[in-house]
Amino acid sequence: MFTKNIDINCDVGEGLGNEKHIMPYINSCNIACAAHAGTHEIIDEVISLAKLHNVKIGAHPSFPDRENFGRKIMDISFTELQESIRSQIQLVKSKTEKHGESLHHVKPHGALYNIAAKDAKYAKIIVDELLALKESIYLYAPYNSVIAKLAIKSGIEVKYEAFIDRSYNDDLSLVSRSLPNAIIKVNELAFQQLKQMMTSEKVISIQGNTIQIKADTFCVHGDHENAIELLQYLRDKLKRNA
């Protein structure tokens, strides 16, 4: 069944300046922590917009790699990475609290998100930092991933995430952005993928197979070339199908 209460999230604060147009159409946001993109000033601006539109606020930590937008695995020690992730989460958390709001969730970004989904060493770093907060903060993570399983085992509440604007492989990994079919650019195709994930908990991989997937929140990337248009389209279609 379709529902108007679907949670759509978006990665924001990455320096594109489109948040004021995005916020009216989303339910939760993942704010770049000034590591792969963004600045302290941008974080404050985005938090203010999220507060205005009653959008749940999340931290979007990454490898500290602005050169590659956090989309490549960095050759740094686990200690250095953990310290960076801790600092990133604390930055957004403290700024959120200064605005009178609470941090709702943490969602890793890019290469960190992808490797933590399958590598327990990276997953543990993120889970350990969530546990250290000693607060009820959700983790946004892929269904059936290593990090989701570890978080649940550790007592952290997980919201499974699926992607509206990205193509999937058979193992539920995202198709590499280096491939031409990685990003779903046609609004109707993106909506059909969302509809199938919502109604039947299935997604069709680029290999042509139907794969089980579960999601509590659905992502549209803020740097999608038609992000605003896509979000408007999705909300209109969801309203019509509710």
Phi, psi and chi 1 to 4 in degrees:
 res  aa     phi    psi   chi1   chi2   chi3   chi4
   1 MET       -  137.7  -65.1  -72.2  -69.3      -
   2 PHE   -76.1  153.1  -92.9  133.6      -      -
   3 THR  -144.5  143.3  172.7      -      -      -
   4 LYS   -75.9   -6.7  -75.4 -173.0  -81.5 -170.5
   5 ASN   -92.6   12.0  -64.9  -37.4      -      -
   6 ILE   -55.3  141.4  175.5  178.3      -      -
   7 ASP   -97.4  114.3 -173.5  -80.9      -      -
   8 ILE  -106.9  127.1  -65.8  179.3      -      -
   9 ASN  -114.1  162.6   77.6   73.5      -      -
  10 CYS  -147.3  139.4 -167.0      -      -      -
  11 ASP   -80.5  123.4  -57.6  -21.7      -      -
  12 VAL  -135.0  179.6  -66.9      -      -      -
  13 GLY    74.2   21.5      -      -      -      -
  14 GLU  -100.7   16.9  -64.2  175.2  -35.1      -
  15 GLY    90.4    7.3      -      -      -      -
  16 LEU   -84.6  -22.0  -59.9  178.5      -      -
  17 GLY    71.3   21.2      -      -      -      -
  18 ASN  -102.3    9.8   57.2    0.6      -      -
  19 GLU   -63.6  -35.4  -72.6   83.1    6.3      -
  20 LYS   -64.8  -24.2   65.5  179.2 -179.9  180.0
  21 HIS   -88.8  -25.6  -57.9  -66.8      -      -
  22 ILE   -82.6  -42.3  -75.1  174.4      -      -
  23 MET   -53.1  -37.7  -72.2  -66.3  178.5      -
  24 PRO   -63.7  -13.5  -23.2   35.0      -      -
  25 TYR  -112.8    2.4  -59.3  102.6      -      -
  26 ILE  -122.2  166.6   63.5  175.3      -      -
  27 ASN  -109.2  -28.8  -52.8   92.5      -      -
  28 SER  -145.2  151.5   55.4      -      -      -
  29 CYS  -130.8  153.0   67.3      -      -      -
  30 ASN  -118.5  108.6  -37.6  -58.2      -      -
  31 ILE   -94.3  123.5  -56.7  177.2      -      -
  32 ALA   -55.1  139.5      -      -      -      -
  33 CYS  -100.1   29.1  -52.9      -      -      -
  34 ALA    65.3   25.3      -      -      -      -
  35 ALA  -107.5  -56.3      -      -      -      -
  36 HIS   -90.1  -21.1   72.8  -81.8      -      -
  37 ALA  -169.6  167.8      -      -      -      -
  38 GLY    88.3  172.3      -      -      -      -
  39 THR  -140.7  171.4   64.4      -      -      -
  40 HIS   -59.9  -39.8  -72.9 -138.0      -      -
  41 GLU   -66.7  -41.1  -68.2   74.5   20.8      -
  42 ILE   -64.7  -39.8  -71.6  174.0      -      -
  43 ILE   -57.8  -46.7  -67.5  170.2      -      -
  44 ASP   -60.7  -42.8  -81.3  -45.2      -      -
  45 GLU   -62.7  -43.5  -68.4  170.2    5.6      -
  46 VAL   -69.4  -38.8  175.4      -      -      -
  47 ILE   -61.1  -41.9  -69.3  171.9      -      -
  48 SER   -60.4  -42.6  -66.3      -      -      -
  49 LEU   -66.7  -41.4  -75.6  168.1      -      -
  50 ALA   -62.3  -41.9      -      -      -      -
  51 LYS   -62.9  -42.5 -176.1  175.9 -179.0  179.0
  52 LEU   -60.5  -38.8  177.1   65.1      -      -
  53 HIS  -100.3   10.4  -68.1  -79.6      -      -
  54 ASN    57.5   43.2 -162.3   30.9      -      -
  55 VAL   -99.5  131.7  170.6      -      -      -
  56 LYS   -65.7  140.1  -62.5 -176.7  -70.6  -70.4
  57 ILE  -105.0  130.3  -62.9  167.9      -      -
  58 GLY  -128.9  156.0      -      -      -      -
  59 ALA   -93.9  142.6      -      -      -      -
  60 HIS  -123.8   69.4 -161.7   36.6      -      -
  61 PRO   -72.1  158.1   29.8  -36.9      -      -
  62 SER  -151.2  175.8   64.7      -      -      -
  63 PHE   -60.1  138.4  -77.0  105.0      -      -
  64 PRO   -75.5   74.9   28.3  -34.3      -      -
  65 ASP  -141.8   86.0 -179.8   14.8      -      -
  66 ARG   -70.6  -30.8  -60.1  179.8   78.6   91.0
  67 GLU   -59.1  -40.3 -179.1 -180.0   -4.9      -
  68 ASN  -108.6   15.2  -63.3  -61.6      -      -
  69 PHE    56.7   29.0 -157.9   68.5      -      -
  70 GLY    68.1   18.9      -      -      -      -
  71 ARG  -104.6   10.4  -73.7 -176.8  172.8  150.4
  72 LYS  -129.6  145.0  -69.1 -173.3  177.2 -179.1
  73 ILE   -69.8  125.3  -63.0  171.1      -      -
  74 MET   -88.3  145.0  -73.4 -174.2   74.0      -
  75 ASP   -88.6   74.8 -175.6   17.8      -      -
  76 ILE  -128.0  161.8   58.5  175.7      -      -
  77 SER   -70.3  157.6   69.9      -      -      -
  78 PHE   -64.5  -33.3  -74.4  112.9      -      -
  79 THR   -64.7  -45.2  -62.6      -      -      -
  80 GLU   -64.6  -40.7 -174.4  178.6   -5.4      -
  81 LEU   -65.5  -43.5  177.5   59.5      -      -
  82 GLN   -63.0  -41.9 -175.9  151.1   11.1      -
  83 GLU   -62.9  -38.4  -70.6  173.6   -8.6      -
  84 SER   -66.5  -45.8  176.1      -      -      -
  85 ILE   -62.3  -41.7  -68.2  171.4      -      -
  86 ARG   -59.5  -46.9  179.4 -178.1  -53.9  143.6
  87 SER   -63.5  -40.0  175.1      -      -      -
  88 GLN   -64.5  -47.6  -68.6  177.6   56.8      -
  89 ILE   -63.5  -43.3  -65.6  173.0      -      -
  90 GLN   -63.6  -35.6  -73.8  -68.3  -11.2      -
  91 LEU   -60.2  -52.2  172.3   61.9      -      -
  92 VAL   -68.9  -38.5  175.1      -      -      -
  93 LYS   -62.4  -46.5 -177.2  175.0 -177.8  -67.6
  94 SER   -66.5  -39.7   63.1      -      -      -
  95 LYS   -67.4  -38.2  -75.5 -176.3  172.3  -66.8
  96 THR   -60.9  -43.9  -60.2      -      -      -
  97 GLU   -68.3  -32.7  -69.8  169.6   -8.9      -
  98 LYS   -65.5  -24.5  -73.6 -180.0 -179.2  177.5
  99 HIS   -88.6    5.8  -75.8  -97.2      -      -
 100 GLY    79.3   18.0      -      -      -      -
 101 GLU  -116.1  173.2  -61.3  -66.4  -52.0      -
 102 SER  -118.7  144.3  -62.4      -      -      -
 103 LEU   -69.5  125.2 -170.6   67.7      -      -
 104 HIS   -90.1  -39.1  175.7  -97.9      -      -
 105 HIS  -157.2  168.8   64.1  -84.6      -      -
 106 VAL  -126.5  133.8  167.6      -      -      -
 107 LYS  -134.6  113.6  172.7 -170.0  166.4 -179.3
 108 PRO   -60.6  158.3  -21.2   33.1      -      -
 109 HIS  -112.0  145.3  164.8   80.2      -      -
 110 GLY    52.9 -125.5      -      -      -      -
 111 ALA   -62.2  -33.8      -      -      -      -
 112 LEU   -65.8  -42.0 -177.7   61.4      -      -
 113 TYR   -60.1  -47.1 -176.5   96.9      -      -
 114 ASN   -69.2  -42.2  -67.0  -28.6      -      -
 115 ILE   -75.0  -33.8 -165.5  168.1      -      -
 116 ALA   -68.8  -20.0      -      -      -      -
 117 ALA   -70.9  -19.5      -      -      -      -
 118 LYS  -131.8  -10.9   59.6 -174.7  179.2 -178.3
 119 ASP  -117.3  115.9 -171.2  -45.6      -      -
 120 ALA   -63.7  -29.4      -      -      -      -
 121 LYS   -66.0  -44.4  -63.8 -172.4  -63.0  -65.2
 122 TYR   -72.0  -38.1  -73.2   93.8      -      -
 123 ALA   -60.7  -41.0      -      -      -      -
 124 LYS   -63.6  -36.3 -173.3  176.3 -174.9  -59.3
 125 ILE   -58.3  -47.2  -70.0  174.2      -      -
 126 ILE   -68.6  -44.6  -61.5  164.8      -      -
 127 VAL   -62.8  -41.6  168.6      -      -      -
 128 ASP   -60.7  -39.1  -77.2   -9.4      -      -
 129 GLU   -70.2  -33.6  -71.5  -50.2  -51.2      -
 130 LEU   -67.7  -41.6  -81.9  167.1      -      -
 131 LEU   -63.6  -36.2  -70.7  171.6      -      -
 132 ALA   -65.6  -23.9      -      -      -      -
 133 LEU   -69.5  -25.4  -66.0  174.4      -      -
 134 LYS    54.0   37.4  -60.5 -174.2 -175.8  -59.7
 135 GLU  -135.7  161.8  -64.0  179.9   30.8      -
 136 SER   -83.5   88.0 -178.8      -      -      -
 137 ILE  -122.2  128.8  -65.7  175.1      -      -
 138 TYR   -73.5  155.9  -67.7   98.6      -      -
 139 LEU  -110.8  127.9  171.7   70.1      -      -
 140 TYR   -91.3  121.6  -77.5   15.2      -      -
 141 ALA  -153.8  159.2      -      -      -      -
 142 PRO   -69.9  148.3  -13.8   27.1      -      -
 143 TYR   -59.5  137.6  169.6   67.4      -      -
 144 ASN    64.3   19.6 -150.5   28.1      -      -
 145 SER   -87.4  162.6   60.1      -      -      -
 146 VAL   -60.7  -44.4  169.0      -      -      -
 147 ILE   -67.6  -37.4 -171.8  171.4      -      -
 148 ALA   -64.9  -43.7      -      -      -      -
 149 LYS   -64.2  -43.0  -68.4  175.8 -178.9  177.0
 150 LEU   -65.3  -42.1  179.5   60.2      -      -
 151 ALA   -62.0  -46.6      -      -      -      -
 152 ILE   -61.5  -43.4  -67.7  169.0      -      -
 153 LYS   -61.8  -30.8 -175.7  177.7  179.5 -179.8
 154 SER   -87.9   -0.9  -57.9      -      -      -
 155 GLY    91.0   11.5      -      -      -      -
 156 ILE   -90.8  135.8  -66.4  169.5      -      -
 157 GLU   -78.6  130.9  -68.3 -170.3   79.9      -
 158 VAL  -113.4  137.4  172.5      -      -      -
 159 LYS  -109.7  115.3  -73.6 -169.5  177.4  -69.4
 160 TYR   -66.2  138.3  -67.2  127.5      -      -
 161 GLU  -117.3  139.9  179.9 -176.0   40.7      -
 162 ALA  -129.4  162.5      -      -      -      -
 163 PHE  -111.9  129.1  -68.0   85.4      -      -
 164 ILE   -79.4  -36.1  -61.5  171.6      -      -
 165 ASP  -107.2   14.9   58.9   -4.9      -      -
 166 ARG  -127.5  149.7  -67.6  -67.2  -54.5  -83.7
 167 SER   -89.6  151.7  -60.5      -      -      -
 168 TYR  -112.6  150.7  -79.6   91.9      -      -
 169 ASN   -92.0  173.5  -67.1  -54.9      -      -
 170 ASP   -59.8  -30.7  -81.7  -11.9      -      -
 171 ASP   -89.5   12.8   62.7   -3.7      -      -
 172 LEU    69.5   10.7  -73.0 -175.4      -      -
 173 SER   -77.8  155.2   64.3      -      -      -
 174 LEU   -79.3  142.5  -62.7  177.2      -      -
 175 VAL   -62.8  134.8  174.1      -      -      -
 176 SER   -55.3  137.7  170.2      -      -      -
 177 ARG   -64.8  -12.6  -74.5  178.4  177.6  -93.3
 178 SER   -75.6  -11.6   64.6      -      -      -
 179 LEU   -97.8  147.4  -61.0  176.0      -      -
 180 PRO   -67.4  -22.0   22.4  -33.6      -      -
 181 ASN  -101.5   19.1   54.3   -6.4      -      -
 182 ALA   -70.5  -37.6      -      -      -      -
 183 ILE  -108.3  132.0  -60.2  170.7      -      -
 184 ILE   -86.3  110.9  -58.6  173.2      -      -
 185 LYS  -100.0  -14.2  -61.6 -179.6  179.5  179.9
 186 VAL   -92.5  121.5  178.7      -      -      -
 187 ASN   -55.5  -44.1  -69.7  -14.7      -      -
 188 GLU   -64.6  -37.4  177.7   59.4   26.3      -
 189 LEU   -67.0  -39.0  -66.6  179.4      -      -
 190 ALA   -63.4  -42.2      -      -      -      -
 191 PHE   -64.4  -40.9  173.3   71.8      -      -
 192 GLN   -64.1  -36.4  -71.0  -58.4  -36.4      -
 193 GLN   -66.2  -44.2  175.6  156.9  -64.2      -
 194 LEU   -59.6  -46.4  171.1   62.3      -      -
 195 LYS   -59.2  -44.3 -178.7  178.3  178.7 -179.6
 196 GLN   -66.4  -39.6 -175.2  175.5   41.3      -
 197 MET   -66.0  -36.3  -69.5 -169.9  -66.5      -
 198 MET   -74.2  -43.2  -70.7  176.8   64.6      -
 199 THR   -87.8  -33.2   57.1      -      -      -
 200 SER  -123.9   -0.1   62.5      -      -      -
 201 GLU    53.8   44.9  -63.9 -173.8  -21.2      -
 202 LYS  -134.1  154.6  -54.8  -73.6 -174.3 -177.6
 203 VAL  -141.1  144.5   67.1      -      -      -
 204 ILE   -93.8  121.6  -61.8  175.3      -      -
 205 SER   -76.2  166.1   70.4      -      -      -
 206 ILE   -68.6  -14.7   61.1  164.0      -      -
 207 GLN   -81.7   -4.1  -70.2   80.9   19.2      -
 208 GLY    90.3    9.9      -      -      -      -
 209 ASN   -99.7  151.5  -62.1  -50.1      -      -
 210 THR   -95.1  119.0  -58.6      -      -      -
 211 ILE  -117.2  140.3  -47.2  -62.7      -      -
 212 GLN   -71.1  138.1 -178.2 -177.7   23.3      -
 213 ILE  -148.6  144.0 -168.6  169.4      -      -
 214 LYS  -125.4  144.3  -65.4 -177.0  179.5 -178.9
 215 ALA  -151.1  141.2      -      -      -      -
 216 ASP  -104.9  -19.2  -54.9  -63.3      -      -
 217 THR  -144.9  145.6 -178.6      -      -      -
 218 PHE  -124.5  131.9  -60.4   86.6      -      -
 219 CYS  -102.1  138.0  178.6      -      -      -
 220 VAL  -117.4  128.1  168.8      -      -      -
 221 HIS   -72.8  134.8  -74.0   87.6      -      -
 222 GLY   -64.7  -23.2      -      -      -      -
 223 ASP   -96.6    9.2   63.3  -14.5      -      -
 224 HIS   -58.8  137.8 -172.7  -73.5      -      -
 225 GLU   -62.1  -24.7   62.0 -175.8   42.5      -
 226 ASN  -124.0   38.7  -62.8  -46.5      -      -
 227 ALA   -55.8  -47.4      -      -      -      -
 228 ILE   -65.9  -46.0  -61.2  164.5      -      -
 229 GLU   -62.1  -41.6  177.2 -172.4  -30.1      -
 230 LEU   -64.0  -44.7  174.4   57.0      -      -
 231 LEU   -63.4  -41.6  -73.7  164.7      -      -
 232 GLN   -61.5  -44.0  -68.7  171.4  -25.1      -
 233 TYR   -61.9  -46.4  179.2   87.0      -      -
 234 LEU   -62.1  -44.0  -68.2  171.9      -      -
 235 ARG   -64.3  -38.6  -77.1  -58.3 -178.9 -170.0
 236 ASP   -66.0  -44.2 -179.7   64.8      -      -
 237 LYS   -66.4  -39.4  -67.6  -74.1  -76.5 -172.7
 238 LEU   -65.0  -40.3  -72.6  166.8      -      -
 239 LYS   -62.9  -41.1 -175.5  176.9 -179.6 -180.0
 240 ARG   -70.7  -28.0  -67.6  171.1 -177.0  -91.4
 241 ASN   -98.5   -0.6  -75.6  -88.8      -      -
 242 ALA   -69.0      -      -      -      -      -
